[in-house]
């Protein structure tokens, strides 16, 4: 659930609905109130323009996995030592 006011520049970012798999820009989202469980309070949150669900995710970047520099250097040293033995 993405709270309104906490997501900076959401209108420029991609958003995905986990219920209907709608995919679009944050500028297309509508808003609504969700009751907080066991409380009389409500939260003002974004909702999917397609199905009305509040179960939304911001699209993230998929980054390639890289070893930390310390581990990376150890592997380089090990491969260099193996080549020198051969």
C-alpha positions as CSV (number, residue, x, y, z in Angstrom):
1,X,0.0,0.0,0.0
2,X,1.5,3.3,-1.0
3,X,0.5,6.2,1.3
4,X,-0.4,9.5,-0.4
5,X,2.2,12.1,0.5
6,X,5.0,9.7,1.2
7,X,5.8,8.7,-2.3
8,X,7.8,11.6,-3.8
9,X,7.6,12.1,-7.6
10,X,5.3,9.1,-7.9
11,X,3.6,10.7,-10.9
12,X,6.8,10.2,-12.9
13,X,7.4,6.6,-11.8
14,X,5.9,3.3,-13.0
15,X,3.4,1.5,-10.7
16,X,2.1,-2.1,-10.8
17,X,-1.1,-3.5,-9.3
18,X,-0.6,-6.8,-7.6
19,X,-4.3,-7.8,-8.0
20,X,-5.1,-7.1,-11.7
21,X,-1.5,-6.6,-12.9
22,X,-2.3,-3.1,-14.3
23,X,0.9,-1.3,-15.2
24,X,1.1,2.4,-15.7
25,X,2.4,5.8,-14.5
26,X,1.7,7.0,-11.0
27,X,-0.1,10.0,-12.5
28,X,-2.9,7.7,-13.5
29,X,-3.6,6.4,-10.0
30,X,-6.7,7.3,-8.1
31,X,-6.9,7.7,-4.3
32,X,-9.1,6.3,-1.5
33,X,-9.4,5.7,2.2
34,X,-8.5,2.4,3.8
35,X,-9.6,1.6,7.4
36,X,-6.8,0.7,9.7
37,X,-7.4,-2.7,11.3
38,X,-8.8,-2.6,14.9
39,X,-9.1,1.2,14.8
40,X,-11.4,4.0,13.8
41,X,-8.7,5.6,11.8
42,X,-8.3,5.7,8.0
43,X,-5.3,6.1,5.7
44,X,-5.4,8.1,2.5
45,X,-3.7,5.9,-0.1
46,X,-3.3,5.3,-3.8
47,X,-5.6,2.9,-5.6
48,X,-5.5,1.1,-8.9
49,X,-7.5,2.9,-11.6
50,X,-8.4,-0.5,-13.2
51,X,-9.7,-2.6,-10.3
52,X,-9.7,-0.3,-7.3
53,X,-7.2,-2.4,-5.3
54,X,-4.9,-0.7,-2.8
55,X,-2.2,-3.4,-3.3
56,X,0.2,-1.4,-5.4
57,X,4.0,-1.6,-5.9
58,X,6.4,0.9,-7.4
59,X,8.4,-0.6,-10.2
60,X,12.0,-1.1,-9.1
61,X,15.2,-1.4,-11.1
62,X,16.7,-4.9,-11.5
63,X,20.4,-4.6,-10.8
64,X,23.0,-7.2,-11.7
65,X,24.5,-9.1,-8.8
66,X,28.0,-8.0,-7.9
67,X,30.3,-9.4,-5.2
68,X,31.5,-7.0,-2.5
69,X,35.0,-5.6,-3.4
70,X,36.7,-7.7,-0.6
71,X,35.2,-11.0,-1.9
72,X,35.9,-9.9,-5.5
73,X,39.6,-9.4,-4.8
74,X,39.9,-12.7,-3.1
75,X,38.4,-14.5,-6.1
76,X,40.8,-12.7,-8.4
77,X,43.8,-13.7,-6.2
78,X,42.6,-17.3,-6.2
79,X,42.2,-17.5,-10.0
80,X,45.6,-15.8,-10.5
81,X,47.2,-18.3,-8.1
82,X,45.5,-21.2,-10.0
83,X,46.8,-19.9,-13.3
84,X,50.4,-19.6,-11.9
85,X,50.3,-23.2,-10.7
86,X,49.4,-24.5,-14.1
